[in-house]
Amino acid sequence: MKNIYSYLQSIKPYDFSGVREDIAGDDFVFKNDFNNIDSLPILNGNLGNYALQVLAKHPTKIVLTDYTTDKPRVLRAGMLLAISLLLAKKFKKYINERRVGIALPAGAGSHIANLALLLANKTPVNLNFSVGRSTIESAIEQAGIKTVISTNALLEKFPQFPRPKNVLDLPKIISKLHKFSIIWLLIEIYLTPVSMLARRFKIPTVGGDSEATLLFSSGTTGKPKGIVLSHKNIIANCLQIKMLGIVKSSDSILASLPIFHSFGMLINVWFCLLFGIRTATCPSPLDIRKIADVIAKEKISLNISTPTFFRQYLGKASPESMRSLRAVAAGGEKVNIDLIDLWEKTFSSEMVAGYGLTEASPVVSLNFPRENQTKIINGKRGSVGRVVPGISVKFIGPETGKPMPLGETGILCIKGPNVFKKYLNDEVLTNQSIRDGWLVTGDLARLDPDGFLYIEGRISRFSKIGGEMVPHVGLEEAISKVLSLTHEDGPEIAIMSKVDKRKGESLILLTEKEVNMQFLREKLLQAGISALWIPKTYILVDDIPSLTTGKLDLGACKQIVESRLLS
């Protein structure tokens, strides 16, 4: 597609004014402009080629400030592109396999490595280096990775990371690039038409449904699942986010989420590269004092993270340091209203809740900041926002699997150009998850007449007791209120279940503190919780297992329950 830069800059905010009529027009499917967006010619292009065109358009523009070291490094578009092109040339020559692992924190290195691999027509696989050795080994084996791009410093910090046959130290490789080669290429980027530059480096122009990147699920219930995302998937989700009209060209975004996190990968890398949004990177989302300092110095206006990470800001960041923020977007786990209220009271910036999943590249829905003055409703408390343009939505019964009327709670199913096509090397799981072109998310949800989505919980986190569907998350929230738990440092309780011959299932409370179960029962009954829902036993643990994103590690929790019941 010619002049991709002009096309991307011309995208206007989507008109949501007809959503209510569209939902009313079909009892079972909200089509949400699916056909018009799915057929856009831009979706057939190559992500790496598009990034090249955008970076080459304004080579002097500052695109990234890297805070992975004590001294911040400023990176302009031309320099980022020049280094990436030279590395791509080396990767083509010395790496034979298609998929290449990346173990890097958010920073200039992760941006360069991902772009260089795509320019070399290879697939970047961003690996979670913070999990256990067996999980990483599983991902490396599933993807057939023989080469990992990382740094010696990171691998020393995470000794559990298994080293494959070939480990490339990125800073060392970049330091060996000849300065004359970089300068000459910069001149070429300034003076040469983009099309000629792409031809000289043999950059692919077609991407479409071909593999662009591979991410692995967090493995909350077992071994990590390989999620294959295409060029079309990532390009489509970038366009969908742009169509919301929330992000402005003048914005600056904080990139602290790890790149192996789907939100970190899509928004902080590809969205910002394609739309020229200035980014400042921090290597850890938990280093709140450094993050607050970066927000103040760089005048960051937008921040995307998870509720677990945002909760850390409340006790460690001063309101003065956060003054430049106009909004933060929270997703990846349930966003409680009390967190939103406390954030906005403390920092005077808006927190909007969103919803996504890696299989959707990942953004599915988002509330708008109130400052987006439009004729439509911007957001609704308790919802995860408007479904982004181009994603069709329907719901099926948890037990029947049959379509349910819009507005009723059922298992959320989505379809759109941003939705993946398959899990890596797992046809059975793919067929279970994708039915007649619809991704069955496993989340229980409902859609209101204005197109706002409400997530009630995951079907895997419900138990059927006495014919009733009991939501684990809702029960955890009720117990947390009774016990005055804040979960500031991660989850303090978890509801799990075991087989019960009489009731089908019975609930067990995992807790880090001793609990008076009679007191808990009385208070829950007073709060209107059904007696069937209230756990009768608890298991005391030192720590509730959780992942780096703050989500419960359900696999580890299940192992605790099974081991305690057998002992």
Buried (B, 14 or more C-beta within 10 A) or exposed (E): BEEBBEBBBEBEBBEBEEBBEBBEEEEEBBBBBBEEBBEBEBBBBBBBBBBBBBBBBBBEEBBBBBBBEEEBEEBBBBBBBBBBBBBBBBBBEEBEEEBBBBBBBBBBBBBBBBBBBBBBBBBBBBBBBBBEEEBBBBBBEBBEBBBBBBBEEBBEEBEBBEEBEBBBBBEEBBEEBEEEEBEEBBEBBEEBEBEEBBEEBEBBBEBEBBBBBBBBBBBBBEBBBBBBBBBBBBBBBBBBBBBBBBBEEEBBBBBBBBBBBBBBBBBBBBBBBBBBBBBBBBBBBBBBEBBBBBBBBBEBBBBBBBBBBBBBBBEEBEEEBBEBBBBBBBBBBBBBEEBBEBBEEBBEBBBBBBBBBBBBBBBBBBBBBEEBEEEBBBBBEEBBBBBBBBBBBBBBEBEEEEBBEBEEBBBBBBBBBBBBBBBBEBEEBBEEBBEEEBBBBBBBBBBBEBBBBBBBBBBEBBBBBEEEBBBBBBBBBBBBEBBEBEBEEBBBBBBBBBEEEEBEBBBBBBBBEEBEBEEBBEBBEEEEBEEBBBBEEBBEBEEBBBBBBBBBBBBBBBEBBEEBEEE
